[in-house]
Amino acid sequence: MQQPPEPPVADPRRHAADTWVVVPLYNEVTVIGDVIRVLRESFDHVVCIDDGSSDGSAAAAAAAGARVLHHPINLGQGAALQTGFAYVGAQPSARYLVTFDADGQHRVEDVLEMLDLAKAEDLAIVFGSRFLDTRTDPGIIKRVILKTAVWVTNLTTGLRLTDAHNGLRVIRTDAVRRIELEQDRMAHATEIVLKLGRTKLPWREYPVELLYTDYSKAKGQSVLNSVNILVDLLVR
């Protein structure tokens, strides 16, 4: 019996020319080179905003193929993202911007699928969500904290998300140019949702997998960042 033909393999560089990936960077020298090299396999434009790193992260990112913008001191992830937004928003060839974490927790495969969705449905924003399927297990404590942050975000922004503080996002540049972040630190994640919602542009969530690695757990990011999110939300 004749076997059916294999389905065509999607081109991993199908979004290479019109998408710019923004990576906030602070003291991730151990992993940033690998993160950038994997991104550069699919994207021509990868921009790291080095937020006052003291460990050689900026040099490692540049050596791996990223364009690096520098903050002379640590200003916070929100400030780093705003620098990236302003830079990419000024690029005539940029149609989409992707926010991508520097610690290796995000998957390029998810980015490509989110971009496919954005283009197929003419969406301005696609939010990654680790809670739309069961692939990601953040642990009980982190899940409770993140779900609380989602509740606060939905209450204050009027949007209904399942994972408001996932750093993986696809944003069309017409939306990028209409927002300016003022929250420098972790509360920026709620501010992004609020300001993107105010644009009234079409959006969707998309299921993604977060990779909680030994590296990120050793740095204490799994729970501490979630606590920081809540603290910033309450005091902003």
Contacts in CASP RR format, 6 or more apart in sequence:
PFRMAT RR
TARGET T0000
AUTHOR 0000-0000-0000
METHOD contacts of the structure
MODEL  1
MQQPPEPPVADPRRHAADTWVVVPLYNEVTVIGDVIRVLRESFDHVVCID
DGSSDGSAAAAAAAGARVLHHPINLGQGAALQTGFAYVGAQPSARYLVTF
DADGQHRVEDVLEMLDLAKAEDLAIVFGSRFLDTRTDPGIIKRVILKTAV
WVTNLTTGLRLTDAHNGLRVIRTDAVRRIELEQDRMAHATEIVLKLGRTK
LPWREYPVELLYTDYSKAKGQSVLNSVNILVDLLVR
10 112 0 8 1.000
10 116 0 8 1.000
12 41 0 8 1.000
12 42 0 8 1.000
12 108 0 8 1.000
12 112 0 8 1.000
13 41 0 8 1.000
13 42 0 8 1.000
13 43 0 8 1.000
14 112 0 8 1.000
14 116 0 8 1.000
15 42 0 8 1.000
15 43 0 8 1.000
15 96 0 8 1.000
15 112 0 8 1.000
15 115 0 8 1.000
16 42 0 8 1.000
16 43 0 8 1.000
16 44 0 8 1.000
17 44 0 8 1.000
17 93 0 8 1.000
18 93 0 8 1.000
18 94 0 8 1.000
18 95 0 8 1.000
18 96 0 8 1.000
19 43 0 8 1.000
19 45 0 8 1.000
19 94 0 8 1.000
19 95 0 8 1.000
19 96 0 8 1.000
19 97 0 8 1.000
19 98 0 8 1.000
19 115 0 8 1.000
20 43 0 8 1.000
20 45 0 8 1.000
20 46 0 8 1.000
20 47 0 8 1.000
20 88 0 8 1.000
20 91 0 8 1.000
20 94 0 8 1.000
20 96 0 8 1.000
20 97 0 8 1.000
20 98 0 8 1.000
21 39 0 8 1.000
21 43 0 8 1.000
21 45 0 8 1.000
21 46 0 8 1.000
21 47 0 8 1.000
21 97 0 8 1.000
21 98 0 8 1.000
21 100 0 8 1.000
21 111 0 8 1.000
22 47 0 8 1.000
22 49 0 8 1.000
22 81 0 8 1.000
22 84 0 8 1.000
22 85 0 8 1.000
22 87 0 8 1.000
22 88 0 8 1.000
22 97 0 8 1.000
22 98 0 8 1.000
22 99 0 8 1.000
22 100 0 8 1.000
23 32 0 8 1.000
23 35 0 8 1.000
23 36 0 8 1.000
23 39 0 8 1.000
23 46 0 8 1.000
23 47 0 8 1.000
23 48 0 8 1.000
23 49 0 8 1.000
23 61 0 8 1.000
23 66 0 8 1.000
23 100 0 8 1.000
23 101 0 8 1.000
23 102 0 8 1.000
24 48 0 8 1.000
24 49 0 8 1.000
24 51 0 8 1.000
24 76 0 8 1.000
24 77 0 8 1.000
24 78 0 8 1.000
24 80 0 8 1.000
24 81 0 8 1.000
24 99 0 8 1.000
24 101 0 8 1.000
24 102 0 8 1.000
25 32 0 8 1.000
25 48 0 8 1.000
25 49 0 8 1.000
25 50 0 8 1.000
25 51 0 8 1.000
25 53 0 8 1.000
25 57 0 8 1.000
25 58 0 8 1.000
25 61 0 8 1.000
25 68 0 8 1.000
25 80 0 8 1.000
25 102 0 8 1.000
26 50 0 8 1.000
26 51 0 8 1.000
26 52 0 8 1.000
26 53 0 8 1.000
26 57 0 8 1.000
26 74 0 8 1.000
26 76 0 8 1.000
26 77 0 8 1.000
26 80 0 8 1.000
26 102 0 8 1.000
27 53 0 8 1.000
27 54 0 8 1.000
27 55 0 8 1.000
27 57 0 8 1.000
28 35 0 8 1.000
28 53 0 8 1.000
28 57 0 8 1.000
28 102 0 8 1.000
28 103 0 8 1.000
29 53 0 8 1.000
29 55 0 8 1.000
29 56 0 8 1.000
29 57 0 8 1.000
29 60 0 8 1.000
30 215 0 8 1.000
31 102 0 8 1.000
31 103 0 8 1.000
31 104 0 8 1.000
31 215 0 8 1.000
32 48 0 8 1.000
32 57 0 8 1.000
32 60 0 8 1.000
32 61 0 8 1.000
32 64 0 8 1.000
32 102 0 8 1.000
33 60 0 8 1.000
33 61 0 8 1.000
33 63 0 8 1.000
33 64 0 8 1.000
34 64 0 8 1.000
34 104 0 8 1.000
35 64 0 8 1.000
35 100 0 8 1.000
35 102 0 8 1.000
35 103 0 8 1.000
35 104 0 8 1.000
36 46 0 8 1.000
36 48 0 8 1.000
36 61 0 8 1.000
36 64 0 8 1.000
36 65 0 8 1.000
36 66 0 8 1.000
37 64 0 8 1.000
37 65 0 8 1.000
38 108 0 8 1.000
39 46 0 8 1.000
39 66 0 8 1.000
39 100 0 8 1.000
39 108 0 8 1.000
40 46 0 8 1.000
40 64 0 8 1.000
40 65 0 8 1.000
40 66 0 8 1.000
41 108 0 8 1.000
42 108 0 8 1.000
42 111 0 8 1.000
42 112 0 8 1.000
43 98 0 8 1.000
45 67 0 8 1.000
45 91 0 8 1.000
45 94 0 8 1.000
46 65 0 8 1.000
46 66 0 8 1.000
46 67 0 8 1.000
47 66 0 8 1.000
47 67 0 8 1.000
47 68 0 8 1.000
47 69 0 8 1.000
47 84 0 8 1.000
47 87 0 8 1.000
47 88 0 8 1.000
48 58 0 8 1.000
48 61 0 8 1.000
48 62 0 8 1.000
48 66 0 8 1.000
48 67 0 8 1.000
48 68 0 8 1.000
48 69 0 8 1.000
48 102 0 8 1.000
49 68 0 8 1.000
49 69 0 8 1.000
49 70 0 8 1.000
49 71 0 8 1.000
49 80 0 8 1.000
49 81 0 8 1.000
49 83 0 8 1.000
49 84 0 8 1.000
50 57 0 8 1.000
50 58 0 8 1.000
50 61 0 8 1.000
50 68 0 8 1.000
50 69 0 8 1.000
50 70 0 8 1.000
50 71 0 8 1.000
51 71 0 8 1.000
51 74 0 8 1.000
51 75 0 8 1.000
51 76 0 8 1.000
51 77 0 8 1.000
51 79 0 8 1.000
51 80 0 8 1.000
52 70 0 8 1.000
52 71 0 8 1.000
52 72 0 8 1.000
52 73 0 8 1.000
52 74 0 8 1.000
52 75 0 8 1.000
57 102 0 8 1.000
58 68 0 8 1.000
58 70 0 8 1.000
61 68 0 8 1.000
62 68 0 8 1.000
69 83 0 8 1.000
69 84 0 8 1.000
69 87 0 8 1.000
71 79 0 8 1.000
71 80 0 8 1.000
71 83 0 8 1.000
75 184 0 8 1.000
76 184 0 8 1.000
76 185 0 8 1.000
77 184 0 8 1.000
77 185 0 8 1.000
77 186 0 8 1.000
77 188 0 8 1.000
78 181 0 8 1.000
78 183 0 8 1.000
78 184 0 8 1.000
78 185 0 8 1.000
78 188 0 8 1.000
79 181 0 8 1.000
79 184 0 8 1.000
81 99 0 8 1.000
81 181 0 8 1.000
81 188 0 8 1.000
81 192 0 8 1.000
82 180 0 8 1.000
82 181 0 8 1.000
82 188 0 8 1.000
85 97 0 8 1.000
85 176 0 8 1.000
85 179 0 8 1.000
85 180 0 8 1.000
85 181 0 8 1.000
88 94 0 8 1.000
88 97 0 8 1.000
88 173 0 8 1.000
88 176 0 8 1.000
89 97 0 8 1.000
89 173 0 8 1.000
89 176 0 8 1.000
89 177 0 8 1.000
91 173 0 8 1.000
94 173 0 8 1.000
95 172 0 8 1.000
95 173 0 8 1.000
96 115 0 8 1.000
96 118 0 8 1.000
96 170 0 8 1.000
96 171 0 8 1.000
96 172 0 8 1.000
96 173 0 8 1.000
97 170 0 8 1.000
97 171 0 8 1.000
97 172 0 8 1.000
97 173 0 8 1.000
97 176 0 8 1.000
98 111 0 8 1.000
98 114 0 8 1.000
98 115 0 8 1.000
98 168 0 8 1.000
98 169 0 8 1.000
98 170 0 8 1.000
98 171 0 8 1.000
99 167 0 8 1.000
99 168 0 8 1.000
99 169 0 8 1.000
99 171 0 8 1.000
100 106 0 8 1.000
100 111 0 8 1.000
100 167 0 8 1.000
100 168 0 8 1.000
101 167 0 8 1.000
101 168 0 8 1.000
103 213 0 8 1.000
103 215 0 8 1.000
103 216 0 8 1.000
103 219 0 8 1.000
103 221 0 8 1.000
104 211 0 8 1.000
104 213 0 8 1.000
104 215 0 8 1.000
104 216 0 8 1.000
105 210 0 8 1.000
105 211 0 8 1.000
105 212 0 8 1.000
105 213 0 8 1.000
105 216 0 8 1.000
106 167 0 8 1.000
106 168 0 8 1.000
106 208 0 8 1.000
106 210 0 8 1.000
106 211 0 8 1.000
107 208 0 8 1.000
107 209 0 8 1.000
107 211 0 8 1.000
110 128 0 8 1.000
110 168 0 8 1.000
110 206 0 8 1.000
110 208 0 8 1.000
110 209 0 8 1.000
111 168 0 8 1.000
111 170 0 8 1.000
113 206 0 8 1.000
114 126 0 8 1.000
114 128 0 8 1.000
114 168 0 8 1.000
114 170 0 8 1.000
114 206 0 8 1.000
114 208 0 8 1.000
115 126 0 8 1.000
115 170 0 8 1.000
117 123 0 8 1.000
117 126 0 8 1.000
117 204 0 8 1.000
117 206 0 8 1.000
118 124 0 8 1.000
118 126 0 8 1.000
118 170 0 8 1.000
118 172 0 8 1.000
121 202 0 8 1.000
121 204 0 8 1.000
122 202 0 8 1.000
123 170 0 8 1.000
123 172 0 8 1.000
123 202 0 8 1.000
123 203 0 8 1.000
123 204 0 8 1.000
124 171 0 8 1.000
124 172 0 8 1.000
124 174 0 8 1.000
124 175 0 8 1.000
124 196 0 8 1.000
124 199 0 8 1.000
124 201 0 8 1.000
124 202 0 8 1.000
124 203 0 8 1.000
125 169 0 8 1.000
125 170 0 8 1.000
125 171 0 8 1.000
125 172 0 8 1.000
125 175 0 8 1.000
125 196 0 8 1.000
125 197 0 8 1.000
125 201 0 8 1.000
125 202 0 8 1.000
125 203 0 8 1.000
125 204 0 8 1.000
126 169 0 8 1.000
126 170 0 8 1.000
126 203 0 8 1.000
126 204 0 8 1.000
126 205 0 8 1.000
126 206 0 8 1.000
127 161 0 8 1.000
127 163 0 8 1.000
127 164 0 8 1.000
127 166 0 8 1.000
127 169 0 8 1.000
127 193 0 8 1.000
127 203 0 8 1.000
127 204 0 8 1.000
127 205 0 8 1.000
127 206 0 8 1.000
128 163 0 8 1.000
128 166 0 8 1.000
128 167 0 8 1.000
128 168 0 8 1.000
128 169 0 8 1.000
128 205 0 8 1.000
128 206 0 8 1.000
128 207 0 8 1.000
128 208 0 8 1.000
129 161 0 8 1.000
129 162 0 8 1.000
129 163 0 8 1.000
129 166 0 8 1.000
129 205 0 8 1.000
129 206 0 8 1.000
129 207 0 8 1.000
129 208 0 8 1.000
130 136 0 8 1.000
130 138 0 8 1.000
130 163 0 8 1.000
130 166 0 8 1.000
130 207 0 8 1.000
130 208 0 8 1.000
130 209 0 8 1.000
130 210 0 8 1.000
131 146 0 8 1.000
131 147 0 8 1.000
131 162 0 8 1.000
131 163 0 8 1.000
132 162 0 8 1.000
132 163 0 8 1.000
132 205 0 8 1.000
132 206 0 8 1.000
132 207 0 8 1.000
133 207 0 8 1.000
133 209 0 8 1.000
135 207 0 8 1.000
135 209 0 8 1.000
136 208 0 8 1.000
136 209 0 8 1.000
136 210 0 8 1.000
136 212 0 8 1.000
137 212 0 8 1.000
138 146 0 8 1.000
138 210 0 8 1.000
138 212 0 8 1.000
138 222 0 8 1.000
139 222 0 8 1.000
141 223 0 8 1.000
142 222 0 8 1.000
142 223 0 8 1.000
142 226 0 8 1.000
145 223 0 8 1.000
145 226 0 8 1.000
145 227 0 8 1.000
145 229 0 8 1.000
145 230 0 8 1.000
146 163 0 8 1.000
146 165 0 8 1.000
146 226 0 8 1.000
146 229 0 8 1.000
148 230 0 8 1.000
149 164 0 8 1.000
149 165 0 8 1.000
149 189 0 8 1.000
149 190 0 8 1.000
149 226 0 8 1.000
149 229 0 8 1.000
149 230 0 8 1.000
149 233 0 8 1.000
150 161 0 8 1.000
150 162 0 8 1.000
150 163 0 8 1.000
150 164 0 8 1.000
150 165 0 8 1.000
152 190 0 8 1.000
152 230 0 8 1.000
152 233 0 8 1.000
153 159 0 8 1.000
153 161 0 8 1.000
153 164 0 8 1.000
153 165 0 8 1.000
153 189 0 8 1.000
153 190 0 8 1.000
153 193 0 8 1.000
153 233 0 8 1.000
154 160 0 8 1.000
154 161 0 8 1.000
154 164 0 8 1.000
156 190 0 8 1.000
156 194 0 8 1.000
157 164 0 8 1.000
157 190 0 8 1.000
157 193 0 8 1.000
157 194 0 8 1.000
157 197 0 8 1.000
158 197 0 8 1.000
159 193 0 8 1.000
159 197 0 8 1.000
159 203 0 8 1.000
161 193 0 8 1.000
161 205 0 8 1.000
162 205 0 8 1.000
163 205 0 8 1.000
164 189 0 8 1.000
164 190 0 8 1.000
164 193 0 8 1.000
165 186 0 8 1.000
165 189 0 8 1.000
165 190 0 8 1.000
165 226 0 8 1.000
165 229 0 8 1.000
166 208 0 8 1.000
166 210 0 8 1.000
167 189 0 8 1.000
168 208 0 8 1.000
169 192 0 8 1.000
171 196 0 8 1.000
172 201 0 8 1.000
174 201 0 8 1.000
175 196 0 8 1.000
175 199 0 8 1.000
175 201 0 8 1.000
178 195 0 8 1.000
178 199 0 8 1.000
179 192 0 8 1.000
179 195 0 8 1.000
179 196 0 8 1.000
179 199 0 8 1.000
180 195 0 8 1.000
181 188 0 8 1.000
181 191 0 8 1.000
181 192 0 8 1.000
181 195 0 8 1.000
182 191 0 8 1.000
183 190 0 8 1.000
183 191 0 8 1.000
183 232 0 8 1.000
183 236 0 8 1.000
185 228 0 8 1.000
185 232 0 8 1.000
186 225 0 8 1.000
186 228 0 8 1.000
186 229 0 8 1.000
186 231 0 8 1.000
186 232 0 8 1.000
186 233 0 8 1.000
187 229 0 8 1.000
187 232 0 8 1.000
187 233 0 8 1.000
187 236 0 8 1.000
189 229 0 8 1.000
190 233 0 8 1.000
190 236 0 8 1.000
196 203 0 8 1.000
197 203 0 8 1.000
212 222 0 8 1.000
216 222 0 8 1.000
END
